[in-house]
Amino acid sequence: MKHVKMLIKILLLKVYYFIQEKFRTKRGVWLPYLEDIGQVLRADGKHHNWNLGYTQYYSQCGQDLFVDFLLNGKTDGVYLDVGGNDPIVINNTYYFEKKGWSGLAFEPLKKYIPKWKEQRKVRCLQIALGDKADIIRFSEAKKDYLSRRSSGNGGVGVTGDCDEAEIVDTYEVSQRRLCDVLEEYGMHDIDYLSLDVEGMEYEILSGINWDVDNIKILSVENVDSLSSELKIRQFLVDKGYIYLARLSSDDFFIKKDYFEIAWR
């Protein structure tokens, strides 16, 4: 029965996305035509330009909507935002903070740190995450997705090196394992982990103590290559997760133990 309920929810969500796509406006704002939802889901982060102050969700492709769906509208959750870039525009965790959630954010791009301090309540650490403690050099590019580690095995922006003319700044950033940070802050029960770091997802996942850190739901950007996609999926399945769905470039995983309790 629990599996049937989950499938029904996923099917309803797919119908919801289909209707949004069908009636998308030229301004990039989606107008859902479902009366029972009745919210405006903006996709481009510019809802204030169109006087849509009542916008509810903020993710680029409905990631926060899907997580809210899976957690039945939970209002007192805990999130981790790893590589969120802008604290509001197409951000996966801002919606949950507005609902009363607490959490922790990680963003190595120093240009975003003042915005996090001004616009969000959550503490945002300007560090990189990986599978070991280290000091890395980070090259910040004009286009965020081209920003990358200057040394180490791969890194942010690993999908393609950019011309030196694209680099606007280079600086050192501390790298830590996520499990060490969570131990420091006494955070071990996490409802939602949003992971989007342009190529370092596997290394960051390897830096989690899966025997101690209890994470219910993960969204993981997974577009590096087919072998990388399968590697990450198999890694999380081996850690006790169910590969649930894919929204755009993000894979969603739900902890099997939580799934069996929540959907029994």
One Martini backbone bead per residue (centre of mass of N, CA, C, O) as a GRO file, in nm:
protein
  264
    1MET     BB    1   0.057   0.063  -0.020
    2LYS     BB    2   0.297   0.260   0.004
    3HIS     BB    3   0.379   0.237  -0.297
    4VAL     BB    4   0.117   0.347  -0.417
    5LYS     BB    5   0.127   0.628  -0.289
    6MET     BB    6   0.392   0.715  -0.417
    7LEU     BB    7   0.309   0.679  -0.716
    8ILE     BB    8   0.077   0.881  -0.709
    9LYS     BB    9   0.247   1.129  -0.636
   10ILE     BB   10   0.435   1.120  -0.881
   11LEU     BB   11   0.214   1.138  -1.098
   12LEU     BB   12   0.098   1.410  -1.006
   13LEU     BB   13   0.362   1.567  -1.047
   14LYS     BB   14   0.388   1.515  -1.352
   15VAL     BB   15   0.128   1.661  -1.424
   16TYR     BB   16   0.208   1.932  -1.307
   17TYR     BB   17   0.456   1.978  -1.497
   18PHE     BB   18   0.303   1.960  -1.763
   19ILE     BB   19   0.123   2.209  -1.717
   20GLN     BB   20   0.347   2.413  -1.680
   21GLU     BB   21   0.474   2.373  -1.962
   22LYS     BB   22   0.216   2.439  -2.128
   23PHE     BB   23   0.187   2.744  -1.959
   24ARG     BB   24   0.429   2.892  -2.030
   25THR     BB   25   0.577   3.189  -2.028
   26LYS     BB   26   0.789   3.430  -2.163
   27ARG     BB   27   0.902   3.508  -1.864
   28GLY     BB   28   0.945   3.221  -1.703
   29VAL     BB   29   0.660   3.173  -1.581
   30TRP     BB   30   0.469   2.956  -1.401
   31LEU     BB   31   0.117   2.848  -1.457
   32PRO     BB   32  -0.076   2.684  -1.264
   33TYR     BB   33  -0.393   2.480  -1.329
   34LEU     BB   34  -0.428   2.402  -1.017
   35GLU     BB   35  -0.648   2.460  -0.765
   36ASP     BB   36  -0.508   2.300  -0.518
   37ILE     BB   37  -0.247   2.482  -0.536
   38GLY     BB   38  -0.236   2.796  -0.625
   39GLN     BB   39   0.058   2.858  -0.740
   40VAL     BB   40   0.357   3.033  -0.814
   41LEU     BB   41   0.613   2.902  -1.024
   42ARG     BB   42   0.929   2.999  -1.042
   43ALA     BB   43   1.227   2.968  -1.267
   44ASP     BB   44   1.418   3.260  -1.276
   45GLY     BB   45   1.419   3.455  -1.007
   46LYS     BB   46   1.200   3.712  -1.115
   47HIS     BB   47   0.931   3.769  -0.949
   48HIS     BB   48   0.963   4.071  -0.863
   49ASN     BB   49   0.932   4.189  -1.155
   50TRP     BB   50   0.614   4.063  -1.154
   51ASN     BB   51   0.470   4.087  -0.879
   52LEU     BB   52   0.531   3.786  -0.718
   53GLY     BB   53   0.527   3.773  -0.383
   54TYR     BB   54   0.363   3.475  -0.357
   55THR     BB   55   0.576   3.293  -0.402
   56GLN     BB   56   0.671   2.968  -0.299
   57TYR     BB   57   0.882   2.856  -0.494
   58TYR     BB   58   1.257   2.832  -0.596
   59SER     BB   59   1.337   2.630  -0.775
   60GLN     BB   60   1.416   2.545  -1.098
   61CYS     BB   61   1.264   2.221  -1.097
   62GLY     BB   62   1.101   2.149  -0.819
   63GLN     BB   63   1.260   2.037  -0.571
   64ASP     BB   64   1.106   2.161  -0.326
   65LEU     BB   65   0.832   2.045  -0.399
   66PHE     BB   66   0.910   1.745  -0.381
   67VAL     BB   67   1.009   1.743  -0.087
   68ASP     BB   68   0.748   1.849   0.037
   69PHE     BB   69   0.587   1.607  -0.057
   70LEU     BB   70   0.756   1.377   0.088
   71LEU     BB   71   0.720   1.544   0.385
   72ASN     BB   72   0.430   1.660   0.424
   73GLY     BB   73   0.497   1.968   0.507
   74LYS     BB   74   0.724   2.017   0.683
   75THR     BB   75   0.823   2.266   0.958
   76ASP     BB   76   1.089   2.118   1.139
   77GLY     BB   77   1.344   2.098   0.974
   78VAL     BB   78   1.657   1.980   0.815
   79TYR     BB   79   1.927   2.130   0.630
   80LEU     BB   80   2.150   2.100   0.337
   81ASP     BB   81   2.357   2.340   0.156
   82VAL     BB   82   2.544   2.240  -0.134
   83GLY     BB   83   2.598   2.473  -0.365
   84GLY     BB   84   2.373   2.725  -0.388
   85ASN     BB   85   2.480   3.002  -0.416
   86ASP     BB   86   2.222   3.158  -0.429
   87PRO     BB   87   1.996   3.215  -0.159
   88ILE     BB   88   1.730   3.237  -0.373
   89VAL     BB   89   1.797   3.188  -0.656
   90ILE     BB   90   1.735   2.883  -0.740
   91ASN     BB   91   1.677   2.759  -0.449
   92ASN     BB   92   1.635   2.460  -0.246
   93THR     BB   93   1.603   2.600   0.077
   94TYR     BB   94   1.436   2.863   0.120
   95TYR     BB   95   1.153   2.754   0.164
   96PHE     BB   96   1.222   2.604   0.434
   97GLU     BB   97   1.310   2.846   0.597
   98LYS     BB   98   1.028   2.989   0.578
   99LYS     BB   99   0.895   2.735   0.744
  100GLY     BB  100   1.134   2.682   0.991
  101TRP     BB  101   1.391   2.583   0.917
  102SER     BB  102   1.707   2.440   0.962
  103GLY     BB  103   2.081   2.477   0.915
  104LEU     BB  104   2.333   2.439   0.645
  105ALA     BB  105   2.588   2.610   0.453
  106PHE     BB  106   2.779   2.581   0.132
  107GLU     BB  107   3.024   2.832  -0.010
  108PRO     BB  108   3.313   2.908  -0.196
  109LEU     BB  109   3.193   3.161  -0.314
  110LYS     BB  110   3.259   3.477  -0.195
  111LYS     BB  111   3.037   3.657  -0.339
  112TYR     BB  112   2.791   3.512  -0.166
  113ILE     BB  113   2.824   3.559   0.142
  114PRO     BB  114   2.683   3.837   0.190
  115LYS     BB  115   2.403   3.738   0.094
  116TRP     BB  116   2.361   3.524   0.311
  117LYS     BB  117   2.376   3.722   0.553
  118GLU     BB  118   2.135   3.911   0.451
  119GLN     BB  119   1.901   3.677   0.340
  120ARG     BB  120   1.980   3.468   0.568
  121LYS     BB  121   1.981   3.265   0.865
  122VAL     BB  122   2.181   3.081   0.785
  123ARG     BB  123   2.476   2.928   0.799
  124CYS     BB  124   2.760   3.019   0.590
  125LEU     BB  125   3.025   2.834   0.457
  126GLN     BB  126   3.354   2.908   0.325
  127ILE     BB  127   3.370   2.599   0.192
  128ALA     BB  128   3.488   2.293   0.108
  129LEU     BB  129   3.406   1.966  -0.003
  130GLY     BB  130   3.518   1.623   0.082
  131ASP     BB  131   3.729   1.327   0.149
  132LYS     BB  132   3.925   1.557   0.273
  133ALA     BB  133   4.150   1.738   0.427
  134ASP     BB  134   4.221   2.077   0.295
  135ILE     BB  135   4.396   2.295   0.066
  136ILE     BB  136   4.259   2.503  -0.184
  137ARG     BB  137   4.236   2.621  -0.509
  138PHE     BB  138   4.017   2.883  -0.629
  139SER     BB  139   3.840   2.950  -0.933
  140GLU     BB  140   3.678   3.243  -1.030
  141ALA     BB  141   3.418   3.294  -1.250
  142LYS     BB  142   3.190   3.454  -1.434
  143LYS     BB  143   3.086   3.167  -1.452
  144ASP     BB  144   2.996   2.954  -1.214
  145TYR     BB  145   3.023   2.671  -1.373
  146LEU     BB  146   3.352   2.743  -1.415
  147SER     BB  147   3.420   2.709  -1.147
  148ARG     BB  148   3.731   2.594  -0.976
  149ARG     BB  149   3.970   2.386  -0.906
  150SER     BB  150   4.327   2.413  -0.927
  151SER     BB  151   4.334   2.146  -0.753
  152GLY     BB  152   4.318   1.813  -0.777
  153ASN     BB  153   4.048   1.579  -0.811
  154GLY     BB  154   3.918   1.784  -0.981
  155GLY     BB  155   3.605   1.971  -0.954
  156VAL     BB  156   3.479   2.256  -0.979
  157GLY     BB  157   3.419   2.250  -1.317
  158VAL     BB  158   3.511   1.965  -1.451
  159THR     BB  159   3.352   1.977  -1.737
  160GLY     BB  160   3.539   2.249  -1.795
  161ASP     BB  161   3.772   2.441  -1.905
  162CYS     BB  162   3.868   2.774  -1.880
  163ASP     BB  163   3.957   3.058  -1.970
  164GLU     BB  164   4.155   3.288  -1.821
  165ALA     BB  165   3.958   3.529  -1.890
  166GLU     BB  166   3.728   3.411  -1.690
  167ILE     BB  167   3.901   3.481  -1.457
  168VAL     BB  168   3.864   3.685  -1.146
  169ASP     BB  169   3.964   3.471  -0.917
  170THR     BB  170   4.212   3.357  -0.666
  171TYR     BB  171   4.183   3.116  -0.389
  172GLU     BB  172   4.179   2.998  -0.074
  173VAL     BB  173   4.033   2.684   0.050
  174SER     BB  174   3.873   2.504   0.273
  175GLN     BB  175   3.872   2.150   0.328
  176ARG     BB  176   3.604   1.923   0.420
  177ARG     BB  177   3.431   1.699   0.590
  178LEU     BB  178   3.105   1.661   0.655
  179CYS     BB  179   3.124   1.490   0.917
  180ASP     BB  180   3.296   1.700   1.077
  181VAL     BB  181   3.093   1.932   1.072
  182LEU     BB  182   2.852   1.783   1.203
  183GLU     BB  183   3.001   1.724   1.465
  184GLU     BB  184   3.056   2.020   1.547
  185TYR     BB  185   2.725   2.093   1.528
  186GLY     BB  186   2.537   1.848   1.607
  187MET     BB  187   2.457   1.712   1.314
  188HIS     BB  188   2.258   1.401   1.222
  189ASP     BB  189   1.959   1.500   1.150
  190ILE     BB  190   1.844   1.488   0.812
  191ASP     BB  191   1.605   1.569   0.572
  192TYR     BB  192   1.787   1.761   0.362
  193LEU     BB  193   2.006   1.722   0.075
  194SER     BB  194   2.174   1.964  -0.121
  195LEU     BB  195   2.363   1.873  -0.427
  196ASP     BB  196   2.572   2.130  -0.608
  197VAL     BB  197   2.919   2.097  -0.757
  198GLU     BB  198   3.024   2.034  -1.048
  199GLY     BB  199   3.183   1.719  -0.979
  200MET     BB  200   3.197   1.655  -0.633
  201GLU     BB  201   2.982   1.453  -0.524
  202TYR     BB  202   3.130   1.188  -0.454
  203GLU     BB  203   3.337   1.305  -0.253
  204ILE     BB  204   3.127   1.414  -0.054
  205LEU     BB  205   2.980   1.146   0.005
  206SER     BB  206   3.252   1.014   0.116
  207GLY     BB  207   3.241   1.241   0.370
  208ILE     BB  208   3.029   1.051   0.505
  209ASN     BB  209   2.877   0.918   0.800
  210TRP     BB  210   2.647   0.664   0.761
  211ASP     BB  211   2.635   0.561   1.071
  212VAL     BB  212   2.551   0.865   1.185
  213ASP     BB  213   2.427   1.006   0.938
  214ASN     BB  214   2.082   1.109   0.899
  215ILE     BB  215   1.944   1.096   0.571
  216LYS     BB  216   1.651   1.107   0.398
  217ILE     BB  217   1.707   1.331   0.161
  218LEU     BB  218   1.835   1.352  -0.180
  219SER     BB  219   1.992   1.590  -0.400
  220VAL     BB  220   2.179   1.512  -0.708
  221GLU     BB  221   2.394   1.620  -0.914
  222ASN     BB  222   2.408   1.412  -1.237
  223VAL     BB  223   2.621   1.501  -1.531
  224ASP     BB  224   2.909   1.409  -1.606
  225SER     BB  225   2.837   1.091  -1.654
  226LEU     BB  226   2.730   0.780  -1.685
  227SER     BB  227   2.932   0.651  -1.487
  228SER     BB  228   2.880   0.859  -1.261
  229GLU     BB  229   2.582   0.814  -1.222
  230LEU     BB  230   2.605   0.510  -1.146
  231LYS     BB  231   2.801   0.544  -0.911
  232ILE     BB  232   2.617   0.714  -0.726
  233ARG     BB  233   2.373   0.529  -0.718
  234GLN     BB  234   2.519   0.278  -0.603
  235PHE     BB  235   2.630   0.406  -0.349
  236LEU     BB  236   2.346   0.477  -0.221
  237VAL     BB  237   2.225   0.198  -0.228
  238ASP     BB  238   2.450   0.076  -0.041
  239LYS     BB  239   2.346   0.292   0.196
  240GLY     BB  240   2.011   0.265   0.188
  241TYR     BB  241   1.887   0.366  -0.090
  242ILE     BB  242   1.641   0.511  -0.303
  243TYR     BB  243   1.584   0.550  -0.633
  244LEU     BB  244   1.329   0.771  -0.726
  245ALA     BB  245   1.426   1.032  -0.910
  246ARG     BB  246   1.420   1.278  -1.191
  247LEU     BB  247   1.513   1.631  -1.204
  248SER     BB  248   1.655   1.687  -1.456
  249SER     BB  249   1.986   1.680  -1.306
  250ASP     BB  250   1.840   1.542  -1.055
  251ASP     BB  251   1.880   1.314  -0.803
  252PHE     BB  252   1.663   1.103  -0.605
  253PHE     BB  253   1.680   1.015  -0.253
  254ILE     BB  254   1.564   0.758  -0.020
  255LYS     BB  255   1.542   0.627   0.274
  256LYS     BB  256   1.438   0.320   0.338
  257ASP     BB  257   1.348   0.343   0.634
  258TYR     BB  258   1.169   0.593   0.591
  259PHE     BB  259   0.986   0.485   0.369
  260GLU     BB  260   0.863   0.245   0.540
  261ILE     BB  261   0.737   0.437   0.756
  262ALA     BB  262   0.589   0.671   0.586
  263TRP     BB  263   0.450   0.429   0.367
  264ARG     BB  264   0.274   0.204   0.533
   0.00000   0.00000   0.00000
